[in-house]
Amino acid sequence: MSAPHDGYGQYPPQQPADQAAYPDQGGYVNPADVPPAAAAPAAAPAHHADHHKKKKRTYAAGAFEVGMGGNAVGASPAPVPAGQFGAAPVPAAPGYGGYPGQTDVAQQPAAYGVQPQPAYGVAQPAAPAAGYQAPEPYYSAAGAAPPPSGTIAGLAAGMGAMNLGTASHASQPRDQPRVGPLNQLYPTDLLNQPFNVSELDLPPPPIILPPNSSVTPSPDANCAPTYVRSTLNAIPTTHSLLKKSKLPLALIIQPYASLHDLDDPVPIVQDQVISRCRRCRSYINPFVTFLDHGHRWRCNMCNLTNDVPQAFDWDAAAQKTVDRWQRHELNHAVVEFVAPQEYMVRPPQPLVYLFLFDVSYAAVSTGLLATSARTILDSLNRIPNADRRTRLGFIAVDSSLHYFSVPKDGDENGETSMLVVSDLDEPFLPVPHELLVPLAECRGSIESFLTKLPDMFANNQNTGSCMGSALRAGHKLISPLGGKLVVLSASLPNVGYGKLEMREDKKLLGTSKENGLLQTASSFYKSFAVECSKNQVSVDMFLFSSQYQDVASLSNLPRYTGGQTWFYPGWNAGRPEDAIKFASEFSDYLSSEIGLEAVLRVRASTGLRMSTFYGNFFNRSSDLCAFPAFPRDQCYVVEVAIDETLTRNVVCLQTAVLHTTCNGERRIRVLTLALPTTDKLADVYASADQCAVATYYSHKAVERALSHGLDSARDLLQGKITELLQTFRKELAGGSAMGGGLQFPSNLRGLPALFLGLMKHVGLRRSAQIPSDLRSAALCLLSTLPLPLLIQYIYPRMYSLHDMPDNAGYPDPETSQIVLPPPVNLSSERFVSYGLYLIDDGQNQFLWVGRDAVPQLLADVFGVSDRAQLRVGKGAVPELENDFNERVRAVIQKSRDHKSRGVGSVTVPHLYVVREDGEPSLKLWAQTLLVEDRADQGMSLAQWMGTLREKVVQ
């Protein structure tokens, strides 16, 4: 057999000699790094009975072979039951580091007819599969998991939780001393037991609450991490302990898990009975205590006793009493209340979209005007309009403003008239009542107008853009109602208000003066955005220029009005991929249900205070965030301060979003999170959530980059991870060098790689090659993406496709979801020259074709016999009639599936086909996503870990 190549999955990683001799590394055994002793035998997945009848293909390095065992792989790990994150399931195929989702070395798929090597013959002790110890089976459903049925403890807790009468609930003693441990701390050596990408998919460390913490035994009593994640799942009791830990205390809040209510139904309290604390205004929730035979309740935030409303146990519609313990707000941490009249300052506003079309030469010649008009036309049925009050308006913009007065359907003079205004200083509003028209009453006229709009400007040679003046005119038009200004622009605003200059200078890129390019060039954009926020006007920017467009200035508008900046560099409708991507995203954007006139506030138990807020909104007062429109595809970060010693063993943090729905109903979405407190530093570290910590620092780094520059942002990240490693070593690892290793808890093992990913990210990395528009757009995403998409944006996903397991690319028989191959770490060491890989950061996907890819692989996937015929660059995988092509397309599609990850997003990533021996710039771009490699002045992960070790040990 030929010399072993470096294909990931065929050979076990080399074990350092000293580790083989001393497996326990200085007295710590990290169960996360020890595979369970007995792995279940690999079973062929049931749904492949027919699959094995087909001719089975493996793409060998140089020859095409047909073999039954070529792709054999272990059975996929058993799914973790919902809510049982505490229990560590033993996967059938124990993973690298014992984490589920990776195949065991002995069961790795043998690629291309290469004989698999046996695993090392070192006997390994049995241990839990994940990095977290299974918590003791004592805590109630309000915690991370219900007690195991069948045990006496479980039975007793179950009976206790099912208190049937009001009095028994009322007399529950609440603040009992905690029994049993919090999460166990498992130190791990980062140098000898490196991070594996699959660990980023693990749930956060479980929240372990004392028994009977919640008033009902509902499994949904505590907030799921989909909606709110805390950087720490055990809260330090004092400010000094938090400070000593060097860890941040912050909430990552994503109030919506989907763009549409149907995809993420939340229990709705319809009866308008809303019980709130008289003092702190918290909403009644599963963690309150009932007193006085259930007539009163004690607030779990400030301890005040409140009366229970008389209507709380009465159904006014049916005129009968109801069972209190069935009420949604006592069983669910995430609920939505229909708000009564007193929650409205004015009647609910209708949904208003005012489209500002760039009709200058740049927008017409690239096809932007035609594509956007066509997409709106095709999406009219998707725009939310259940209450038939939605209004639309249209303004066209070049060096003048073009207003359109759209008549009602059936009007005798049924033609849309255009009114041109050239006075940009004080643009007046001609016939304002006919410029914003109800979609339901003017549908025919709107369709007719959108069909004709591209032809009206087809020969426009005007290169001016007075978009600043158009924004002011649009604001004046919709501010009496509030609504959305939707800007579609392909040129720099160069006349009128907010006029911008071309200020990109390649000589400044990569220097300290680059920071000036990331600042806004005109004070107009921020002050105008604040004005918009006051009048409930939100701005969304869709930017398409092939030239400099000053994203840094324009993105201020969405930043302070709850909007978003979408950037399509070099976009041209002549490329089908460009046209399809934008049309799909814009249509989904228009169909998304948004909240209007929204405010967000976070309340917490006495002793905690919300100190800093990050995200796209305007901070109206110390703790109130204002959103003219509340989007469903963004997250928000709130930093929490500890002002006084926490005396209770559970604290609660409650987020409330008051908003008007698209169909005119005033609602309050309430999310309640309960967390245990601790006075031990080890508990704080063992309960830290690495993905939430990375999300917090991504927002922090963007803020630092915009205020102090990119160098300062990178220094912040490097300083912070060094500080955490030093603190852990000094306080919890005994201060010794541990045999020259770098100690850190296994639940934070991915943090150094995530920080390196952030420092090398296009938004923050040191480079003289990144245009400032591209950088500014990336900074917008780093500060708005929901956590699962943000982590992927920082540390992209990579899948090896040529040797994917048998079940990958097929639907799972139980969930019907397409099975993805196990992700692999972002290093070119994982590549083999005959391989096919998918690299996906959520914004772009790269299909990497190795330079020695065999003809059969090329024929099956791309329908070409020779690499030279392969069309590289932006494109798609052709649909061919063969099994492997279908699987590759299914994996590419599934990798884009944000819904299954509990997030809303309109983004459809471009797919780029990259040949290893093809277009150099494309290849270089794909390689910048390989976070663990050296590139463009950035160090490799190995160098990074070495640097950190030197800083920590010195």
N, C-alpha and C positions, 0 to 999 in steps of 0.2 A: 504494500500500500504506500502511496506517496506520502511525503512529509505532511504532517498535520497543518491545515490552514486555520485561519483565525475565525472561522464561522461561529457566530454565537449559537450555542445550543448543541454543538457537537462535542466539545471538550469542556470538562469542568474548569472553572477558574483556578489558576494555580494557587495552592495554599502556601502561605509563607512558612518556611521551615520552622521558625520558632513557634508559630501558632499550632502546627501539627504536634509539636512536642508538649506545648503548654496550652491545651485547649481552653482552660478557664481564665486566661489573661488576667492574672493578678486578683484572683478570687471572685470576679464577677462572671456569672454565666448569663449571657443574654439569650433568653428563650427565643427571642425573635430571630436569632441567628442559628438555631439548632433545628434541623428538620425533624419531625416526629419519627420515632423509630419505625413504626409499621405503617407504610403507606398502602392504601387499598390497591389491589391489582388494577391495572389499566383495563377498563372495560370499553368495548367499542360502543359508541353512542347508538341508542336504539334507532334514531331516525336515519341511520345510514344503511339499513338493511338493503335498500335498493341501490344505494350509492356504491357498495362494494361489487355490485354486478357489473358496473361500468368499467371500462378500461381505466386503470389507475395510472396517473402520470407523475413521474418525478423528473425534474429538469436537472440532469447530471451535468457536472462541469466538463462538458466536452462530448458527452454521448447521451442519447435519449434512451432511457430504460423504462420498461414496464415492470413494476414490482409491487407485490401486495404490501410489504412492510415498509416501504420507502418513507411514508409519512406517519407511521404509527405514533400515537401520542397518548399520554395518560388521560383518564377521564377528567372532565372539568370539575373544579372544586364544588362542593355542596354550597348552595346559596346560604347566606346568613339570614336566619329568620328576622323579620322586621322587629326592630326594638331590642334585638338581642346582641347588640354590639359588644356587650360585656363578655359573653361566653365566647371562647375562642374555638371555633369549629376546626376540626382536623381535616384539612382538604385531602381529597383522594390523591391528588398529585401535589405533594408538599413543595413549596416554592423555595426559591432562592431566598435565604433569610427566613424560611418558614412562612412567608406571607403567601396567602392563597393567590391563585391566578397565574403562577409561573409553573412550568413543568419541571419535574425533578430531573436532575442531571442524567440519571439512568434512563429516563423516559423521554428525553428530548427527541423531537422529530429528526430523524436522520435525513439530511438534505441530499437529494440527488444521488442516491445510490451509494453514499459514503457509509461505511460500517460505523455504527455508533460505538464509542468507547465505553467500557464499564466505568461506573462511578468509583471514587476512591474507596478503598477498603477500610476506611476508618469507621468503627462503630460509633454511632451518635446516640446520646441519651435522649429519651423521649421528653418532650416539653410542649407547652402550649404553642399553638400555631402562629398566633399573632403577637405583636409586641406588647399587648396589654394583657395583664393577668385577668383571668375570669373573675369578676367580683364575687364575693361571698353571696350565696343564695338567700339574702335576707331582705333585699330592698324591694319596695313596692313598685307597682306599674308606673308610678310617676317618675321613677328613676329610669335607668337605662333598660331594664328588662323586667318582665314579670317573674315572680318566683317560680322555680321549676315545679310543674304540677306533679303530684304524686309524693312530694316530700311533705313531712309534717309541717315544716316551716312554711312551705307554700300553701298548704291547706289552711293553716292558722291565719296567715296573712290574707288569704283569699276571703275567709269568713269575716275577718276583722274589717276588710275593706268593703264588705257588702252590707255594712250597717244599714238596717232597713228603716228604722224610725228616725225622725228628725232629732229626737233627744240624744240618740247614741252618737250621731254626728256632732251634735252640739258639745258633747262633753269630751271630745277627743283631746287628750293632752298633746300639744303640738311640739314644743321645743324640747324633745327628749335628747339626752346625750347620744352622740353618734355611736352606733355599734358597727364593728367590722371596719375594714380598711377602705381608703379611697383607692384610686388607681395605683398599682405598684410601679415603682421606678425601676427600669431596666437599663442600666448604663451599657453602652456599646462602644466599641472602638471604631471610630470612623475610618481609620486607615486600614484596618484588617477586615472589617466587615462593612464594605462600602454600601452606599445607598442603592436601592433598586427602584426603578421608576414605578413599578406596580404598587409601591407603598403609598404613592400619592392618591390612590383610589380607595385606601382604607377609610372607614368612617373615623370621625374625630374620637379621641378618648372618651369613653362613656361618662355620662353625668350620673354620679352615684348619690342619690338622695336618701335620707333616713326613711324608715318605714312610715307609712301613712302621712307623707308630706302633703299629699293632695287630698282634697275633700271627697273625691270619687276615685274608684280604682281604674279609671279609664287609661288605656295605653297611650292616648293622645293628650294626656294632661300636661306634658311638658313640650315645649316648642321643638320641632324637628330641625336638624341642621340645614335643611333646604332653605328655611326662612331666616333663621338667626343663628349665627355661630359666634361663640365667644372665643377670644384667643386663649383664655384659661377656663377649663371646666372645673376648677376648684379655685375659689376666690380667696386671696390672702386676707386675713382679718385686719391687718393694719397697713397703713401707707408705707411704713418703714420696711415691712416684709416684701411688699411689692417692689419697692425701690431696690432692695437688696437683690431680688431675683433678676433685675434688669430686663424682665419680660414685659411686654406691653399688655395693658388690660383694655380691650376694645371689643365692640360688637361689630360683626359684619352682617348688615341687615339687607335682606332681599325680600320685600314684602310680597312679591308675586313670583310664582314658579312657572308661569306660562303667559303667553300673550293673550290668551282667551280663557274666560272663566270655565268654559266647558272642559278644557284640558286639565284644569286644576280646581275642582270644586272645593269650596271652603264652607263649613256650616254657617248658615245665615240666621240670625235672631230677628224674626220678622215682627214681633209684637211691640216693638218700640219701647219695651221696658228696659231701661238701661240703668243699672245700679252702679254708682260711683262713690268713691270715698269723698266725704265732705271736705276733708282737709287737703289731701294731696292729689285728688281728682283721678286716682287710678280706677280702672274698671274692675268689677268683680271678676274673679278668675278661679281656676281650680286650687289655688294655694291659699285662699282665705280660710278663716275659722268661723264657724257658726256658734253663737252663744244664745243663752236665754230661750231655750226650746226652739231655736231656729228663727226667732224673731229679729235677731241682730247678727251682724257679721263684723269680724275684726279684720281691718285692712292688713294685708301681708307686707305692705310697703312702709306705712308709718305707724301702724299699731292702733289707729283710732277705731273706736267702735261705732258702727253705722246701723241705722234701721234697714231692715229688708223691705223693699217696696211691697205694698199690699198686692199689687198685680203680679208679683213674682211667681206665685203659685196658682194663678188664675188665667184661664184661656178666655179672653173677652169675646173672641169670635164664636167659640162653641158654648160660651157661658157655662163653663164647668171648671173644677179644680184640676190642676195638672201636677204630675210628680216632679218636684223640684230637681231631684237627682238625675232627671233625664235632660235638663236644660243644657244647651250647647255650651254656654259660657262656663259651666262647672265641669264639663267633660273634655273640652278641647282648648288647647293652648292658642290655637289660631282660629279666630271667629270673626264674623263681620256682622255689625249691628246696623239695622235700618234706622237712620237717625230721625227723631221727631223734629218738629218745627224749630225748636230753639237752637238747633245746630246750624241754622241757615241765616246768613246776613241778608240774603236777597233770594228771590226764587232761583231754583237751579238753572244754571246757564246751559244753553244748547251747545252741542259740539260744533265748532266753527273751524274750517280750514281755509286760509287765504294763501293761494299759491302765487309766489313771485317768480315768474319765468324769466330767465336771462334769454333775450332774443337777439343778442349781439351776433356778429359774424361768427365768433368762436363757437357759440352754442348751436347755431343753425348748421354750420359746416360739419360739426362732429356728430350731428344727428341727435343731440340732447333734447332739443325742443320737441322734435317729432316723437322720440321714444317716451319722454315724460308725459306728453299729452295723450299718447296712445295708452300708456299704462293706467293713467287716471280714468280714461274712458272705460277700459276693460275692468277696472276695480270698483266702479260705482256701486255695484251690488255688495261689495265687501265692506265698504265704509260703514261703521256702526250707525244705524239710523232707526232703531227699534221704536223710538218715540216720535219719529217723523219730523224732528225739529232740526236735524243737522243742516248747517248752511255752508255753502261754498262761495268763494270769490276768487277772481283772477286778475293779476296785474302783470303786464309784460314790461320788461325793462331793457332799454339800451341807454342812449344818452338822454332819452326822454322817458316819461312814464305813460303807459298805455292802459287806461282803465277799460273794463268791459261791462256794459250794462246788459244783463241777461234777462229777457222777458219771461213771464210765466208761460207754461204750456197753454196752447189754445188762444194766445193773444193775437189779435188780427195783425198787428205790426210785429210779427213773430221773429224779427231778425235781431241778433245781438249787435249792439252798436259799440264802436270803439271811440274813446275820447282820449286825445293825446294832450298831455300837460308838459310843457317845456320848462316852466318856472320851478327849479329844483329847490330854491331856498324856502319858499312857503307853499308847497304843493297843496292846492285846494282840492276838496272832494266834490267832484260833480255828482249829482243825484245819488247821495250816499245810500238811500234805501234800496236802490236797484243793483248795488255792487256786491252785496252779500245776499245770496238767494237760497231759499229752502230747496234742498235736493229733491224732496218728494214732489214739490209743486212745479219745479222747472226742469225735470229730468230730461225731457225731449230737447229743450233748448240748450241745456248743458252739453248733451251728446253732440248736437249739431255744431256747437261752438268748438268743442275739443277736436272734432273731425276737421274743421276748417283752419284752426289756429296755425298749424305748421305752414300752410300755404300762404297765410297772410304775411309771413316774414321770410318766405323761401329765398328771396333775392336780397335780403338785408345785408348791406356791406358795412353797416355802422359798427365800429369797434369800441364804442364807449359803453360804460356800465355805471349807472347812478344808483347802485344797489343800496347805498346808505340812505339816500333820499327815499327810495322805494320802501325801505323798512320803516322810516318815519311815517310815510303816507299810510302804509299798511297798519301800523300801530294806531294811528288816528282813526282809521276805519273800524277796527275791531275792538278797540279798548272799551267802548260802552258795554260790550258783551263779554270780552275775553275770548281766548281761543289760540289757535296755532298759526304762526307764520311759517310757511314751508318754502324755503329758499332753494332754488335749483340754478346753480351758477357755474359758468365755465370761464369766467374772466375776473380779473382783479377790479374791484370797484375803483374807477379812476376819474369820476366826475361827481360833483355835488357833495353832500354830507359824507363824512367818514371816508373821504378820498384816501386811497392808499398808494404808496410808491413801490416800485420794484426795488427791494432792498436786499435781495439774496446776493451774497458775494462769496464765491467759492473759496477765496483766500481766507475768509473768516472761519470756515468750517474746521472743526477739530481744534480751534484755538479758544482762549478764554473769552474772546469777543463774540464767539458763537452765541453766548447766552442772550445777547441783545436781540438776536433774530427770533428767539423763542418768546420774547415779550411782545405785548400788543404795541402797534406803531401809532395808534390813535386812541385818545381817551374816550372818543365817541362810543366805542363798542361796549365798554364796561358801563358807562353812565346810562347809555340807552337801554342796556340789558336790565339794569336796576329799575329803570322807569317801566319797562315791560312787566317785570315781576309784580310791581305795585298794581298794575291794571290787569293782572291775570292773563298776560299774553306770553306764550312760550314760543321759542324760535328753534327750528330744526334746520341745519345746513347740509345740503347735498352739494359737494364741491367736486368739479370735474376737470379742472384746467390741466392742459399739457404744459403750460408755462407756470411761473411762480404765482401763487394765489394768496399768500399770506394767511395760511391756516391759523397761525399763532394769534392774529388779531381777530379773525372772524369767529374762532371757536369760543371767544368770550360770550357771545350771544347765547348759545346753548348752555354754557357753563353756569350762568346765573339765572336761567329761566327754566331749568329742569328739562332741557332739550338734549340733543345729541348732534355730533358732527360726523357725517359720513364722507369719506374721502376716496375718490376714484381717480388716481393719478393717470394721466395719459389715456383717458377713456375715449373710445370711439365706437359708435353704433355700427360701423362697418364691420367690426369683428363680432360675430354672433355671440361669442363667449361674454364679451363686455355688455352687449345689449341684454342678453338673457339674465346675467347676474343682477344688473341694476333693476330691470323690470320685475324680477322675482322679489328682490329685497324691498323695492318701493311699494309693490302691491301688498306685501305682508305688513309693511309699516302702516299703510293706509287702513288695513283691516284690524290692526291691533286695538284692543279696548284700552283706553287710557282714562285715568282719573282727572277731574278738572278741579280748579280752586282747592288744591290739596295743601294740607300742612302735616308735618310729621313731628312728633315729640316723643322722647324716651323718658320714662320715669323709672325710678329705682328705689330699693329699700333705703331706709334712713342710713346715712353714712356714706352713700355713693352719690356721685354727681357727674353729669355729662359735661365733659370739659371742651372737647374739640370735635367738629363735624367735617367730614370729607365727602365730596360728591358734587353732582350738578344740581344746585339749588341756590336760593338766596337765604342766608342766615338772618332771619328777621329780628330775633331777639336772642338772648343768651342760649335758649334751648329750643327755639322753634325754627324749623326749616320750612321755607315756603316754596311751593311748586305750582306755577300756573297750570301746568299739565303734569300728571304723574305717570312716567313711562313704566313699562313692565319688564324692561330688559336691562335694568341697571341695578347696581348695589350701592350701599352707603356704609360708611365706616364712622363709628362714634367712639371716641376715646372716653374712658371712664376713670374718674379720679376717686380715691378713697379719702374722704375728709375726716372721718372719725372711726374709732375702733368698731368693727362689726361684732356684735355680741351674739347674734343668732346663728344657728348652724346652717340656715338656708337663706340666701338672698334672692330677690326677684328683680328682673328688669323687664319693663313692659313698653313695647313700641305701639303707638297708635297713629294711624294714618286716616285723617278725616278728609273725605273727598266726595265729589259728585261723580256718579258713574256716567258712562256715555249716554245712557237713556234717562238721565235726569233724576236719579235717585240719590239722596244724600246718605252716605254710608260711613261707618267707622270700622276700619280693619284693625284688630287688636292682636298682638303677638306677645305671649307671656313666656319668659324663660326663667326657670328656677335653677340655681346653682348652689352646690355645697360650699361652705367656707372652711378654711384650714389655717392653722398657725404653723404649719410645717413647710419648709422650702421644698422638700422632696415631693410632697403632694402637688405643689404648684407646678413643678417641672414635669411630673408624670402625667399631669392633666392638660398640658399645653397642646394646642392644635396647630401643627406646623403650617397647614394651608391658610388658616386664618391669620397667623402671625405674618406670613409672607404677603397676604392681601393688605394688611395694615401697613406694612413697610413699603408696599408698592405705592399706596396713596401718599405716604410720608415722603417718599423719594421724588414723586412728581411735584409735590408742593415745594420741596427743597430745590429741585431743578429750576422751577419757574421763579423762585425768589433769590436763590444764591448761585445758580448755575449747575451745569452737569457734573463738574469735578466734585463739587460739594455733595451732590446727591450720591455719587458713587462712594465718596469717603464716608458718608453717613452709613451706607449699607455695610461696608467693610468694617467700620468701627463697631457697628452694632453686633455683627455675628462674632467678632473677636471678643467683645465684652461678654456675650452669652457663654462662649466656650470657657473663658477665663473664670467667670463666676461659677459655672458648673464644676470646673476642675477644683477650684479652691474650696467651695462650700460642700460639695456632694461627692466628689471623687477622691477625697482625702488629700488633695494637693500634690500628690506625687505624679511623676510623668507616666506612670502605668506602663512600664516597659517601652517607653518611647511612643506610646499611642496618643490618640486624641479622643478623650471620653466625652460622650454626649448621650442623652436619653434616646432609646430606640424610637420613641414616638416623635422625636425631632430630627431624625437622621437625615431627612431630605432637605432640611433648612439651608445648609451650606450650598447645596446644588441649586436651590431656588434663588438664593441671594446672588450666586454667580450668574444664573440665568437673567436675573433683573439687571445686573451690571453690564451684561453683554447684549441686552435687549436693544433693538433698533431705537427705542426712545431714549436710552440713557448711555449707550456705549461710546467710548472714545473713538472717533473716526472722522476723517476729513472727507468721507465719501457720501455722507447721508444728507440729502437736501433738507432744509429746515421745515418745509411743508410736511415731508414724510415723518420727520421727528415729532412735530407738533401733533399730527394726527395720531401717532402711536401713544403719545402722552395722554391724549383724550381717552383712548381705549384703556390704558393702564389705570385710569382713575374712574372708570365707569363699569367695566365688564363684571358680570356676576362671577362669584368665586370659582366655580368649575371651569369657566371659559378663561378666566384670568390666569389660573394655574397653568392651563394648557398653552396660553399665549407666552408665558414666561419660560415654561419648560415643555416644549412641544411633544406630541405623541409620535412615536415611530414604530412601525410594524414591519416585520419581515414577512413578505408575501410568498416568495418562491417555495418556502418550506413550512407554510402555516399548518397548524394541526388539522386533522381530518374534519373536525366539526366547524372550523372557522369559515365564515362566509355563508353558512347555512343558518336557518332559523333554529333557535333552541326549542326542543319539543315542548318544554314546559311554559316558557314565557313568550314564544313566537318571535322573540327579538333576534336579530342577526348576531351571531357570535363573532367577536373580534379576536384576532390572534393576540397572544400576550404581548404587551408593549415592551420594547427594548430600550436600553439606555442610549442617550444621544451621543454616541461616539463612533467615529469612523472605524474604530477597531471592531465594531459589530458587523461591518460590511464584508461580504465576500464578493469577488469580482464578477461572479455569475449570478448575483442576486437581484431581486426586485423588492424595493422598499417603498413604503408610504411614510412621508414625514408631514405632519399636520399641526399647525399652530392655531387652528380655528379661524384664521383669516385667509391663509393660503395653504394649499396642499401641494406637495412635490412627490411625483412618482419617479423614483430613482432607478434607472436601468443600468446594471453593471456592464463594464466593457466586454466581459466574456459571456454575456447572456446567450444561451443556446438558441438556435433557430426555432426550435419547437416552442419555447417559452414566448418568443416574439410573435410567432404565428398564432398561438392560443390567445394571447392578451391583446395584441395590436393588429393582428391580421396581416403582418408583413413578414417576409422571410429573411430580411437582412437588416442589420442595425442602421445602415446608411439610409434606408427608406423610412425610418421612424421620424414622424413629425414631432419635433421638440417644441417646447414653449407652451403657452396657454392653450388648453384644449380639453379633450375628454377622451375616455377610453371607449372605443367603438363597441357597439353591441354585436357580439358574435355568438354563433350557435355552438358554444362548448361550455362544459362544466366549469373550467378554471376561470374563463373570462367572466362568467356570471358571478363567481365567488369574489373575484377581485373588485368588480363593480359594486357588489353588495357591501364589501368592507369599506370602500371609499365612501359610499353613501351613509353607512352606519356611523362612520367616524364623524360625520357632519351632524349626527342626530343629537341636538341639544335638549329636546324634550325629555328624552329618557334620563337626562342628567339633572332634571328639575330646574331648567332655566328657560326663560323666554329669549329668543334672539331672531332677528330677521336675516342675519348674515349667511350668505351662501359663498363659501370659499372658492376662489379660482383653483383649478387643478393645472399644474405645470408638469409636463413630461420632461425629465432631465436625463440626458445620456452622460454616463461617467466620462466618456471620451468626446463629448459634444461641445456645445456652446459654452465657452469658459465663464462668461459673466453669470449665466443662469446657474451653472454648477456652483460658482462661488456663493451666489445668493442662497441656494439650498444648504450649502455647508455652514452658512452663518447660523443656521438653526441647531447645529450640532454643539450644544452648550458645553459638552465635556471636552471638546477639541480646542486646540490653540488656534486663534484666528484674529486678524485685524487688531493688533495690539492687545488682544485679550488673552489671559492665560488659560491653560487646560485645567480640568477639574483636579488632576493630580498635583499640578503646580500650585493651584489655589489652596488645596488641603495642606501642602507643604508650607506655604506662606502662613496660613492660619496657625499651624502647629508651632512655627518659629515665634509668632507673636504671642501665642498663649503660654508657651513654656518659658519665654525669657523673663 
